Amino acid sequence: MLEELLSLDRRLFIFLNGFGSEKWDYLFLFLTNQLNWTPFFIFLFYLVFKKLGAKNTLLVMVFVAFLILITDQTTNFFKYEFKRLRPSSDPDLNTFIYFVKSKTSKTFSFFSGHAANSMAAAVFLYTILKPYYRMMWLIFIWPIVFAYTRIYLGLHYPIDILCGYLCGFLTSSLVLKGYFWSKEKHFSHF
């Protein structure tokens, strides 16, 4: 069963990665870099600030930082526990898949930190902001685009992305409970 799943994962990766083309490399290298998303992050925190005020924005920022710390460490634990080679590092794959050589990595593949962190932050901010903005569901375009860059660049399999999403969702759900409890118990006067 596991072998069949991994085989399907590899085939799906090969299909999705097959859309790679040199003319798109710059765009995907740009999109995969977290720093390049800074204007988007600033916009999100502006939305928080606009509806919740300065003190609550600070509280949200603290919880988002805590959330990213947890997902990042969880991702690192799984990567070094499973030690799954990245597709671009796998000698059975890297001779015929498309990967951008400047993004090859010596780290492991399972599971995607980009997917985990972006989904965790998206779920957290969506939950907090959905009462105020009816189009807030659009935030989920970010983790989809962000994570696909990892497949395009040859750095993650689809299962790495899906498990990253699952980790991000679960971690965010737990941290949201802490956020709402903390807000009600200690910061209700904000």
N, C-alpha and C positions, 0 to 999 in steps of 0.2 A: 504494500500500500504506500509506504513512504517513498519507495523507489519510483513508483508511478507518479506520485505527486511531484517529486523532484524532476522527473523527466518532463512532465507537463510544464513545470516552471521554466525549465531550460528552453523548451520549444517556444513558449510564450515570450520569453526574453529575446530569443533570436528574432522572432517576428517583430516585436516592438522596437528593438534596437536596429532592425533592418531599415528603418526610415532615416538613419543617419546619413548626413551628407556634409561635405566640407563647407558648403556655403552657409550652413546653419550652425556650425561649430561655435562661432563667436557668440551668437545669441544664447545657446545652451550653456556655454561657459559663464556668460554674464548672469543668466537666471539661476544657476546653481550656487552662486556666491551669496551668502547670507547678507553681507555688507551692502550689496546692491539693492536689497529690499528695504533699506533704511527709510526712504521716503514713505513707503507703504506702512511701515511700523509707526512712524511719526503720525501719519494720518489716522491710524487705528487709535493711538493714544489721545489724539485730538478729539476723536469721537467719544472716548471715555471721559475725557476732561469736560467736554461740552455738556454731557448729561449728568455726570456724577460729581463734578467739582474737583478741586485740587487735592484735598486730603484723600478722597476715595481713589483718585487716580494714582496717588502714591501707594496706597494699599494694593491696588490692582497690579502695579508694577512690581511690588515686592513679591506678590504671589506668583506672577508670571515668571519672575527670575527663579523662584523656588521650584516652580513647575519645570522649567527648562533644565535646571540642575538635576532634578530627579530623572527626567527622561534621558538626559545625556549620560548619566552614570549607569542607568539601567541598560541603555544601548551598549555602552562600553563593556559592561559585564557580559552580556549575551555574545557580543562579538568575540571576546577572548575566551569564552566558554565553548562556543561552537566552532570557532576558527574556520568558517566557511570562506573559501577563496572568492574574491571578487571575480566577476566574469572576465574582466580584462587581465587578471592574473592567472586564470585557469588555463593551463597548457592545452586542454582539450577543446577550448573555445576560442582563445585569443588569436588564433591564426585565421579565423574566418568571420569574426564578428566585427562590427564597427565600434571603435573606441577612439577617443581623443587622447593621444599619447601624453599630452601635458597634464591630463587628469588621472593617469594611472596611479594606483595607490598600493602601498605595502600593508595597509590595514585590512581588516576582514569585512565581510559583506553582511552577515546576518546579525541584526536587522538594521534597516536604514535609520540613522540618526536624523537625517533631513526629514524623513517622513514622520518619525516620532515627534520631533520638536515642533514641526509646523502644524501637525494635526492637534497636538496638545494645546498649543497656543490658540489655534482656530476654534476649537471646541470651548475653551475657557472664555475667550472674548465673545464668541457667538452667544453663549449662555448669558453673559452679563449684559450684552448690548441688544439682544433680540427684542426686549420689551420697548425699546426706543426707536429702532430702525427696522422697518419691515423688509428691507433688502439685505439684511445682515447675512443671509444664507450665502451671499456671493463671496464671503470670506473663504469658503471651502474651495474656491478656484485656486487659491494660493497653494495649499498643500498638494493639490493634484498636479499643477504645473511644476512646482518645486521638486516633487518626487520623481516625475517623469524625466527630469533632467538627469537623474542618476542612472536610469535605464539607458537613455540616449548616450550618455558618456561611457557606458560599459562598466559601471561601478556597482550596480545592484540588480538582483533578480526581482521579478514581480512579487514573490513571496516575502522578500526582504522589505519591500514597500508595504505590503498588506500587514505584515506583523508590526512594522513600525507604526502604521496607522492605529492598529489595535492597542499597542503600548501607549501611544499618545492619547487615545480616547480614554483608556482605563485610568491612566495617571491623571489626566485632566478631571475626570469624574471625581476622583478621590480628593484632589486639591481643591476643587470647587466646593466640596462639602466643608473643608477646612476654612475656605474663604468666607462662605456664608455664615458658618458658626462664629468665626472670629469677628466678622462685621456686626453680627447681631449682638454678640456677647460683650465685645470691647469697643466697637467703633460705631454703635448705633446713633450716636450723637453727631456724626459727621454730616 
